Amino acid sequence: MKRPSLYVTRPMAQKVTEVLDSHFELTVRDQNTALDAAALRELMQSYDALLPTLGDQLRAEAFEASQQCRMLANFGVGYSHIDVSAATAVGIVVSNTPGAVTDATADIATMLMLMACRRASEGEKLVRDGLWQGWHPTQLLGQHVTGKTLGVIGMGRIGKAVARRAHFGFGMSVVFFNRSAVQDSTVPGAQQLESIVAVLERADVVQICVPGGGETLHLIGAKELAAMRSHAVLVNTARGEVIDEQALIAALESGELYAAGLDVYENEPAVPARLRQMPNVTLLPHLGTSSLEVRESMGMMAVDNLRAFFNGETVPNQVS
């Protein structure tokens, strides 16, 4: 029996590639740039399934009713780059890889909180540039984290994992906003507040943990940033477009906001020069899930989704 054909849009960890190769007629693209809708539409004419990831532009114009492709096994929990309704309309199943990314993303979020509060990026640059003149009592005075208040926007898997680290690791109290009621935040004393602004007004550190997509586009804009305390730190490991980047830049430049820690950007991989020039902004190149174990786990979850689909079984992580 002929094996299904699969196109993987970017190189994967060796373990994942080897397993995929044992189950599919496999083609792996050897480049790490995102594919546009035209290229993806052409690929879907020739392959039974695609394994795309963040940035691959699977918008409505990528889909046609005559396509050979029957499944998109997205590599990643977020799938705002895929028009799921358009895919479903032409009979294509879409899956993702939730769960595997939770702890890794929460770890990076915690690291960004500490780096931004304690001015770690400034300190490292001082040392690397050969400008450090030795310890002194007022050197790079940052903000203490222990005992402060954490605000979480989006109390899903990742939001809860971030809150646990902050509370049990640093004794932080937790307030949060979530669109639906959260029965168990996993953090003693955590308070669900009625609005995003209510959280921003109370928090010393704010962590953005919502999914991307139209519903959360510019969820944090000028109005929301103005509600934050002037000593507050904003951390985003979700999706770049959740924050109005220009409004964030203005708030940081004016001193309305103390600092930010960012792993994601509105127009990746482009990062505005004004952000790159700010010493009070910690910038990472989308490292949220960047560990070998996690990327292998994500890949194996995609394998399970693909195998289930082509075996006529229920797809474990189907989103359409």
Kinemage of the C-alpha trace (Angstrom):
@kinemage 1
@onewidth
@group {chain A} dominant
@subgroup {mainchain}
@vectorlist {calphas} color= white
{ca met a 1} P 0.000 0.000 0.000
{ca lys a 2} L 1.357 3.415 -0.987
{ca arg a 3} L 2.284 5.600 1.944
{ca pro a 4} L 0.768 9.110 2.186
{ca ser a 5} L 2.988 11.910 0.937
{ca leu a 6} L 3.999 14.562 3.472
{ca tyr a 7} L 5.741 17.895 3.012
{ca val a 8} L 7.476 19.451 6.035
{ca thr a 9} L 7.980 23.175 5.581
{ca arg a 10} L 11.142 23.501 7.731
{ca pro a 11} L 13.874 21.215 9.063
{ca met a 12} L 12.932 19.274 12.200
{ca ala a 13} L 14.902 17.560 14.946
{ca gln a 14} L 16.570 14.397 13.623
{ca lys a 15} L 14.464 12.070 15.775
{ca val a 16} L 11.250 13.558 14.405
{ca thr a 17} L 12.443 13.380 10.796
{ca glu a 18} L 13.421 9.739 11.190
{ca val a 19} L 10.006 8.764 12.566
{ca leu a 20} L 8.177 10.717 9.862
{ca asp a 21} L 10.315 9.062 7.206
{ca ser a 22} L 9.288 5.631 8.464
{ca his a 23} L 5.581 6.362 7.988
{ca phe a 24} L 5.310 8.748 5.035
{ca glu a 25} L 6.726 9.547 1.635
{ca leu a 26} L 8.608 12.431 3.129
{ca thr a 27} L 9.925 15.690 1.720
{ca val a 28} L 11.572 18.129 4.118
{ca arg a 29} L 12.336 21.652 2.948
{ca asp a 30} L 15.890 22.689 3.859
{ca gln a 31} L 15.132 26.364 4.589
{ca asn a 32} L 13.867 28.104 7.720
{ca thr a 33} L 12.012 31.027 6.152
{ca ala a 34} L 8.223 31.128 6.169
{ca leu a 35} L 6.263 30.171 3.051
{ca asp a 36} L 3.688 32.459 1.491
{ca ala a 37} L 0.152 31.510 0.458
{ca ala a 38} L 1.050 30.983 -3.216
{ca ala a 39} L 3.835 28.509 -2.424
{ca leu a 40} L 1.666 26.639 0.063
{ca arg a 41} L -1.258 26.468 -2.371
{ca glu a 42} L 1.058 24.841 -4.919
{ca leu a 43} L 2.357 22.341 -2.365
{ca met a 44} L -1.174 21.371 -1.387
{ca gln a 45} L -1.794 20.369 -5.001
{ca ser a 46} L 0.897 17.696 -4.770
{ca tyr a 47} L 1.000 16.315 -1.214
{ca asp a 48} L -1.505 14.424 0.942
{ca ala a 49} L -0.503 16.373 4.053
{ca leu a 50} L 1.622 19.308 5.127
{ca leu a 51} L 3.445 19.869 8.398
{ca pro a 52} L 3.590 23.681 8.594
{ca thr a 53} L 4.634 25.924 11.456
{ca leu a 54} L 4.530 29.511 12.683
{ca gly a 55} L 4.734 32.068 9.885
{ca asp a 56} L 3.605 29.825 7.036
{ca gln a 57} L 0.827 31.882 5.488
{ca leu a 58} L -2.098 29.500 5.243
{ca arg a 59} L -4.668 32.234 4.690
{ca ala a 60} L -7.922 31.794 2.782
{ca glu a 61} L -6.241 32.366 -0.601
{ca ala a 62} L -4.023 29.317 -0.024
{ca phe a 63} L -6.944 26.886 -0.236
{ca glu a 64} L -8.703 25.432 -3.269
{ca ala a 65} L -11.374 22.763 -3.426
{ca ser a 66} L -9.348 20.652 -5.878
{ca gln a 67} L -6.292 20.301 -3.633
{ca gln a 68} L -4.758 16.898 -2.941
{ca cys a 69} L -3.899 17.855 0.631
{ca arg a 70} L -6.197 16.454 3.318
{ca met a 71} L -4.426 17.437 6.521
{ca leu a 72} L -2.357 20.239 8.035
{ca ala a 73} L -0.463 18.984 11.086
{ca asn a 74} L 0.660 22.301 12.552
{ca phe a 75} L 3.924 22.242 14.485
{ca gly a 76} L 3.035 24.470 17.430
{ca val a 77} L 0.141 25.169 19.756
{ca gly a 78} L -0.737 28.489 18.092
{ca tyr a 79} L -2.419 28.351 14.689
{ca ser a 80} L -3.438 31.952 14.026
{ca his a 81} L -1.436 31.759 10.771
{ca ile a 82} L -3.935 29.170 9.475
{ca asp a 83} L -7.420 30.081 8.284
{ca val a 84} L -9.050 27.054 9.886
{ca ser a 85} L -12.507 27.873 8.481
{ca ala a 86} L -11.132 28.031 4.924
{ca ala a 87} L -9.304 24.736 5.430
{ca thr a 88} L -12.396 23.033 6.809
{ca ala a 89} L -14.491 24.330 3.911
{ca val a 90} L -12.350 22.354 1.442
{ca gly a 91} L -12.213 19.243 3.621
{ca ile a 92} L -8.792 19.718 5.221
{ca val a 93} L -8.295 18.695 8.852
{ca val a 94} L -6.079 20.931 11.011
{ca ser a 95} L -4.282 19.814 14.172
{ca asn a 96} L -1.825 21.414 16.599
{ca thr a 97} L 0.561 20.425 19.398
{ca pro a 98} L -0.767 21.698 22.752
{ca gly a 99} L 0.656 20.663 26.090
{ca ala a 100} L 4.177 20.009 24.846
{ca val a 101} L 4.997 23.722 24.871
{ca thr a 102} L 3.563 24.680 28.276
{ca asp a 103} L 6.505 24.365 30.644
{ca ala a 104} L 9.117 25.565 28.170
{ca thr a 105} L 7.141 28.734 27.432
{ca ala a 106} L 6.473 29.355 31.120
{ca asp a 107} L 10.197 28.992 31.833
{ca ile a 108} L 11.063 31.630 29.220
{ca ala a 109} L 8.336 33.920 30.550
{ca thr a 110} L 9.791 33.645 34.041
{ca met a 111} L 13.296 34.302 32.721
{ca leu a 112} L 12.111 37.421 30.891
{ca met a 113} L 10.409 38.675 34.044
{ca leu a 114} L 13.639 38.325 36.014
{ca met a 115} L 15.829 39.764 33.254
{ca ala a 116} L 13.631 42.825 32.787
{ca cys a 117} L 13.134 43.487 36.495
{ca arg a 118} L 16.810 43.011 37.374
{ca arg a 119} L 18.206 44.769 34.260
{ca ala a 120} L 20.137 41.669 33.221
{ca ser a 121} L 20.408 42.619 29.540
{ca glu a 122} L 21.951 45.971 30.454
{ca gly a 123} L 24.394 44.261 32.770
{ca glu a 124} L 25.472 41.682 30.221
{ca lys a 125} L 26.037 44.384 27.614
{ca leu a 126} L 28.151 46.350 30.073
{ca val a 127} L 30.391 43.329 30.606
{ca arg a 128} L 30.548 42.342 26.929
{ca asp a 129} L 31.432 45.905 25.908
{ca gly a 130} L 34.296 45.981 28.397
{ca leu a 131} L 32.758 48.922 30.259
{ca trp a 132} L 32.154 47.320 33.646
{ca gln a 133} L 34.291 49.006 36.301
{ca gly a 134} L 33.473 46.710 39.194
{ca trp a 135} L 30.795 46.308 41.819
{ca his a 136} L 29.382 49.310 43.661
{ca pro a 137} L 26.290 49.893 45.849
{ca thr a 138} L 24.161 51.692 43.242
{ca gln a 139} L 25.104 49.692 40.160
{ca leu a 140} L 22.144 48.872 37.866
{ca leu a 141} L 19.558 48.987 40.602
{ca gly a 142} L 16.546 47.046 39.392
{ca gln a 143} L 13.319 45.827 40.938
{ca his a 144} L 12.885 43.060 43.487
{ca val a 145} L 10.493 40.329 42.341
{ca thr a 146} L 9.809 38.363 45.505
{ca gly a 147} L 6.529 39.259 47.176
{ca lys a 148} L 5.260 41.452 44.341
{ca thr a 149} L 1.994 41.045 42.412
{ca leu a 150} L 1.867 39.165 39.123
{ca gly a 151} L -0.901 39.884 36.647
{ca val a 152} L -1.692 37.176 34.099
{ca ile a 153} L -3.733 37.911 30.984
{ca gly a 154} L -5.057 34.542 29.821
{ca met a 155} L -5.192 31.804 32.461
{ca gly a 156} L -4.899 28.757 30.244
{ca arg a 157} L -2.221 26.060 30.457
{ca ile a 158} L 0.676 28.476 30.028
{ca gly a 159} L -0.839 31.218 32.180
{ca lys a 160} L -1.317 28.755 35.039
{ca ala a 161} L 2.242 27.453 34.651
{ca val a 162} L 3.625 30.996 34.790
{ca ala a 163} L 1.489 31.780 37.848
{ca arg a 164} L 2.709 28.643 39.661
{ca arg a 165} L 6.341 29.577 39.077
{ca ala a 166} L 5.785 33.128 40.292
{ca his a 167} L 3.790 32.171 43.388
{ca phe a 168} L 5.643 29.106 44.615
{ca gly a 169} L 9.062 30.261 43.437
{ca phe a 170} L 8.985 33.934 44.388
{ca gly a 171} L 6.066 34.301 46.757
{ca met a 172} L 4.181 36.522 44.323
{ca ser a 173} L 0.469 37.073 44.713
{ca val a 174} L -1.498 36.528 41.500
{ca val a 175} L -4.345 38.412 39.865
{ca phe a 176} L -5.587 37.457 36.434
{ca phe a 177} L -8.057 38.042 33.649
{ca asn a 178} L -9.595 35.267 31.607
{ca arg a 179} L -12.565 35.468 29.245
{ca ser a 180} L -14.291 32.550 30.966
{ca ala a 181} L -14.463 31.698 34.665
{ca val a 182} L -11.464 29.723 35.950
{ca gln a 183} L -12.450 27.274 38.657
{ca asp a 184} L -8.931 26.176 39.564
{ca ser a 185} L -6.029 28.546 38.959
{ca thr a 186} L -3.673 26.081 40.754
{ca val a 187} L -2.363 29.046 42.802
{ca pro a 188} L -3.695 29.625 46.338
{ca gly a 189} L -5.346 33.014 46.695
{ca ala a 190} L -5.206 33.888 42.995
{ca gln a 191} L -7.951 36.369 42.107
{ca gln a 192} L -9.817 36.502 38.817
{ca leu a 193} L -10.641 40.142 38.101
{ca glu a 194} L -13.423 41.509 35.917
{ca ser a 195} L -11.287 43.180 33.237
{ca ile a 196} L -7.834 43.417 31.722
{ca val a 197} L -7.524 46.988 32.971
{ca ala a 198} L -8.299 45.897 36.541
{ca val a 199} L -5.380 43.449 36.375
{ca leu a 200} L -3.035 46.020 34.841
{ca glu a 201} L -3.843 48.549 37.548
{ca arg a 202} L -2.814 46.152 40.335
{ca ala a 203} L 0.137 44.231 38.926
{ca asp a 204} L 3.850 44.893 39.295
{ca val a 205} L 4.591 42.417 36.503
{ca val a 206} L 2.150 41.525 33.709
{ca gln a 207} L 2.490 38.319 31.714
{ca ile a 208} L 0.612 37.987 28.392
{ca cys a 209} L -0.512 34.378 27.886
{ca val a 210} L -3.387 34.561 25.372
{ca pro a 211} L -3.533 32.888 21.947
{ca gly a 212} L -3.009 34.905 18.784
{ca gly a 213} L -5.670 35.636 16.180
{ca gly a 214} L -8.248 38.263 15.333
{ca glu a 215} L -9.893 38.229 18.763
{ca thr a 216} L -6.674 39.205 20.541
{ca leu a 217} L -5.171 41.559 17.944
{ca his a 218} L -3.886 44.645 19.836
{ca leu a 219} L -5.566 43.412 22.998
{ca ile a 220} L -2.995 45.525 24.813
{ca gly a 221} L -2.979 49.029 23.337
{ca ala a 222} L -2.414 52.604 24.472
{ca lys a 223} L -5.433 52.589 26.808
{ca glu a 224} L -4.337 49.403 28.533
{ca leu a 225} L -0.691 50.476 28.819
{ca ala a 226} L -1.772 53.750 30.385
{ca ala a 227} L -3.518 51.758 33.126
{ca met a 228} L -0.260 50.076 34.182
{ca arg a 229} L 1.862 51.316 37.052
{ca ser a 230} L 4.885 53.383 36.065
{ca his a 231} L 7.185 50.841 37.744
{ca ala a 232} L 5.497 47.856 36.066
{ca val a 233} L 7.096 45.344 33.717
{ca leu a 234} L 5.281 43.825 30.723
{ca val a 235} L 6.273 40.373 29.453
{ca asn a 236} L 4.996 38.831 26.219
{ca thr a 237} L 5.649 35.230 25.183
{ca ala a 238} L 2.293 34.782 23.428
{ca arg a 239} L 2.056 36.380 19.983
{ca gly a 240} L 3.544 39.701 18.968
{ca glu a 241} L 0.349 41.113 17.512
{ca val a 242} L -1.413 40.865 20.885
{ca ile a 243} L 0.375 44.096 21.848
{ca asp a 244} L 0.171 47.287 19.795
{ca glu a 245} L 3.925 47.567 19.276
{ca gln a 246} L 3.918 51.289 18.516
{ca ala a 247} L 1.889 52.018 21.640
{ca leu a 248} L 4.326 49.910 23.672
{ca ile a 249} L 7.299 51.820 22.284
{ca ala a 250} L 5.646 55.132 23.164
{ca ala a 251} L 4.896 53.975 26.721
{ca leu a 252} L 8.478 52.816 27.261
{ca glu a 253} L 10.027 55.940 25.763
{ca ser a 254} L 7.860 58.255 27.857
{ca gly a 255} L 8.568 56.428 31.115
{ca glu a 256} L 4.915 55.423 31.425
{ca leu a 257} L 6.182 51.843 31.659
{ca tyr a 258} L 9.349 50.753 33.475
{ca ala a 259} L 10.471 47.853 31.285
{ca ala a 260} L 9.437 45.025 28.973
{ca gly a 261} L 10.563 41.496 28.212
{ca leu a 262} L 9.659 40.279 24.727
{ca asp a 263} L 10.069 36.939 22.993
{ca val a 264} L 7.596 37.691 20.184
{ca tyr a 265} L 7.024 40.637 17.849
{ca glu a 266} L 4.253 42.052 15.717
{ca asn a 267} L 6.055 41.588 12.383
{ca glu a 268} L 8.572 38.809 13.014
{ca pro a 269} L 11.437 38.623 12.315
{ca ala a 270} L 11.454 42.431 11.999
{ca val a 271} L 11.971 44.186 15.345
{ca pro a 272} L 11.609 47.997 15.342
{ca ala a 273} L 14.896 49.863 15.765
{ca arg a 274} L 13.376 51.912 18.579
{ca leu a 275} L 12.772 48.732 20.578
{ca arg a 276} L 16.248 47.405 19.843
{ca gln a 277} L 17.812 50.622 21.080
{ca met a 278} L 16.040 50.685 24.453
{ca pro a 279} L 18.162 49.488 27.371
{ca asn a 280} L 15.053 48.734 29.432
{ca val a 281} L 13.721 46.154 26.955
{ca thr a 282} L 14.897 42.540 27.032
{ca leu a 283} L 14.637 40.974 23.577
{ca leu a 284} L 14.737 37.264 22.712
{ca pro a 285} L 14.408 35.667 19.236
{ca his a 286} L 11.212 33.666 19.883
{ca leu a 287} L 12.870 31.075 22.126
{ca gly a 288} L 9.694 30.046 23.955
{ca thr a 289} L 9.823 26.353 23.057
{ca ser a 290} L 13.439 26.208 21.985
{ca ser a 291} L 14.794 23.124 23.719
{ca leu a 292} L 15.563 19.830 22.036
{ca glu a 293} L 13.271 17.810 24.293
{ca val a 294} L 10.330 20.113 23.675
{ca arg a 295} L 10.814 20.356 19.919
{ca glu a 296} L 11.057 16.555 19.747
{ca ser a 297} L 7.888 16.254 21.827
{ca met a 298} L 6.070 18.716 19.559
{ca gly a 299} L 7.221 16.778 16.509
{ca met a 300} L 6.094 13.446 17.931
{ca met a 301} L 2.697 14.945 18.730
{ca ala a 302} L 2.414 16.034 15.104
{ca val a 303} L 3.378 12.490 14.064
{ca asp a 304} L 0.606 11.075 16.253
{ca asn a 305} L -1.924 13.455 14.710
{ca leu a 306} L -0.873 12.505 11.180
{ca arg a 307} L -0.817 8.759 11.814
{ca ala a 308} L -4.249 8.847 13.454
{ca phe a 309} L -5.734 10.739 10.522
{ca phe a 310} L -4.367 8.433 7.835
{ca asn a 311} L -5.334 5.367 9.878
{ca gly a 312} L -8.931 6.572 10.008
{ca glu a 313} L -8.758 7.225 13.768
{ca thr a 314} L -9.715 10.257 15.833
{ca val a 315} L -7.039 12.927 15.533
{ca pro a 316} L -5.878 13.619 19.122
{ca asn a 317} L -5.353 17.354 18.696
{ca gln a 318} L -7.723 18.337 15.918
{ca val a 319} L -8.712 21.999 15.899
{ca ser a 320} L -11.100 21.904 12.911
